[in-house]
Amino acid sequence: MELREIMTEMDFVVTEEMSMNKAMELMYQKKWNLLPVTDEKRLPVGVFTRSSLYRMISDGCPLSTSIEKYINHHVETIEIHTPFEQIEKRVKSSKVGTGVVLNDDGTVAGILTKTDMVMSLFKSVNSLQTVKALKKTLETTLKYAYDGIIMADEKERIQMVSPPFLDLFNLQQDELLNKPVDKVLPKIDLKKVYKTQTAEVSDMMEINGINYIVQRIPILEDGKVIGAIGKVMFRQLNEVSELFKKLQRAESKASFYHQQYNEAESARFTWEHIWSVNSYMEKLKSSAAKAAKGRSTVLIRGESGTGKELFAHALHNSSARSKGKFVIVNCAAIPEELLESEFFGYEEGAFTGARQKGKIGKFDLANGGTLFLDEIGDMSVALQAKLLRVLQEREFYRVGGTKKIHVDVRIVAATNRDLEEMVKNGTFREDLYYRLNVISLQVPPLRERREDIPYLTQKLTEELNKMLGTTITGMEKDTKEALFHYHWPGNVRELKNILERAMTFAEHGKIQLEDLPDYMLKAMPEKRQDRSISLVENAELETIKKALSEMNGNKAKAARMLGISRSGLYEKIRKYQLQ
Ligand SMILES: Nc1ncnc2c1ncn2[C@@H]1O[C@H](COP(=O)(O)OP(=O)(O)OP(=O)(O)O)[C@@H](O)[C@H]1O
């Protein structure tokens, strides 16, 4: 077989001067992950890859920037007349997924991907025996193929499957090998081609936030189907096409404002959006859902990034006021002198130089709905007095106004400050504190519910795959451990940010240790010598120790804090020999 028959020919030219926009468009149209860059004589000077593109985006380069500085000058090349056996050997040992094919005169002819190679091997198959003989070769090649590939024999039983396929569907090889393909993978629907004997491509499907399509190819011998191949394409689809769309969207300011407009004044989240497997969190959610039904003011406490705002959204959505507006005021973000008019609005001509027309305040806006006062601990004492009056009387005056305005607003407030301490030192009014603190919800920090880390990681990866258009199927074991042991001062927000960063930079389908920020890796503890207790047990032990010390050894209180029964706690104390 000739290399020319299996490679993908390059019928266009990419030079160093090409803009990022054009390069991206080519990657999208051609579905290539790598573009060979040449000089004016078509001699190779480097390659522009998906990670080069990501680097340009993360550096904030405008779309018109030339790709020159982001070219990788290391090029893996293959001469066009290389014998097939040698190509096979090179492909198997090479770490890169795509090679650049050169003509005899050194100019670029095209590219050869590992998937091209696998498919070519199938083309040369002409009997079932050969399929079996090729198995070893294919398995090694498959290991590095970029797409998910599955192969079934004439009895429709799975004979081979590539690692990206297993990653995408979160399956182990044993669960598939020798099993009937339509039983274990009905969605792939490979059975079809045994009947139709013709290759076809599926519609777009979705799993874990990742879009994919399946190409179904029958292997024919003497007019009979002796096997079938399913090729699941997902990486190119998502990474290039979504990125392309996203950038185009980002370019359009109009769409940005449109989105802002849509998001304002409506609560977007419900209890289902608060992901947790921690028993205390589950209880907190159900108490909050009960509180939502009443009229009382709710105060949500907890460190920054723990999900207080999410709780406020869900509270509003499950209350009788869900049809009304959900208005957010971040008390720390508004300048002191504007806070009053933000809250209460102002009458026409209230200030010299003010806008001619009056302005409606947040209290007015939230009438019939919920007003979420975020960072309430950061409000000045003077404004606290005014807020207290509205809460007591349910009435207020606009700035510069003389007419009393009556409102029906439910207040949900949140803070990460120590309000009790602030009351003591006079920076927070005691009477307002009691007004707000009718129902109080304490959202625990992430490090005190470590079992949520793997769960949130999985759910956030799915969400981010959709948002970023990436195809991350999981992470390496040591990376999971690093996340698990980190102390998470920024809580879920920090976890989300770290995942977003890692998913943007991950070169492979799985997040690796090197994709995590340096500051996190430095904070990693030395590897434990004693592996006799599992990571989850270790976290449980740490959480119990902390609860006991916080409650000064009072087991009943510690059990309540942990959301477990007293006997449950005693059992754990015995298990970990804690006294
Ligand atoms: N349990 C959770 N499930 C899903 N997403 C979460 C969860 N907790 C927090 N998040 C996400 O983490 C980010 C921070 O959450 P949020 O803004 O609600 O925190 P906060 O406690 O209000 O923070 P701050 O005090 O800094 O305002 C958001 O993107 C939110 O969607």
The ligand as an ORCA input file, in Angstrom:
! r2SCAN-3c Opt
* xyz 0 1
  N     -22.785     22.717     45.334
  C     -22.515     23.324     44.164
  N     -22.896     22.747     43.009
  C     -22.621     23.319     41.833
  N     -21.965     24.476     41.674
  C     -21.567     25.106     42.788
  C     -21.834     24.582     44.086
  N     -21.351     25.433     44.992
  C     -20.823     26.464     44.316
  N     -20.937     26.286     42.978
  C     -20.426     27.169     41.903
  O     -19.293     27.853     42.449
  C     -19.305     29.224     42.109
  C     -19.383     30.077     43.375
  O     -20.668     29.924     43.981
  P     -21.465     31.148     44.636
  O     -21.256     32.401     43.851
  O     -22.841     30.697     44.895
  O     -20.641     31.270     46.006
  P     -20.816     32.335     47.177
  O     -20.712     31.556     48.439
  O     -22.032     33.160     46.953
  O     -19.499     33.190     46.998
  P     -19.207     34.733     47.498
  O     -19.317     34.719     48.999
  O     -17.794     34.945     47.049
  O     -20.213     35.573     46.824
  C     -20.489     29.413     41.184
  O     -20.042     29.292     39.855
  C     -21.419     28.273     41.534
  O     -22.212     27.937     40.445
*
